[in-house]
Amino acid sequence: LRGILSAYEQLISSPMTATVRFTEDGLILDCNEVFLKTVGCDEDECNGLRFWELLAEPSEKEKLREEILDNHHLSNRRFTISVKGSEVRPVLGSFALLTTYGEQTIVQATLLDSRQLNTLSELLQS
């Protein structure tokens, strides 16, 4: 029981939510450390990167982009991203369209690594 509680506390105390903001065409503007860890790159490597390039399934790229732009928000959407080194990782994402003063469309996304959710679920079932 102590081992389960310790693992649970460690999982919960670490930030789980990756956040990223990007332009309509996918150019990443800023992100947090969890996002960098999730996609397997550092801040310098993230400069110039496009969010849409991270999606593992080519067919998902346009579909997800259209869903976000058409609906202005999207919650709990499951998809996969490619991580540096060719690993594919399932994530759960929520998206919202923001508009800046220059009328530029910005997408804000929050992502949860599905592996963390699975670990949390397993701990709670123990």
Beta strands, then each sheet from edge to edge (+ up, - down):
strand 1: 17-23
strand 2: 28-31
strand 3: 73-83
strand 4: 87-99
strand 5: 105-113
sheet 1: 2+ 1- 5+ 4- 3+
end
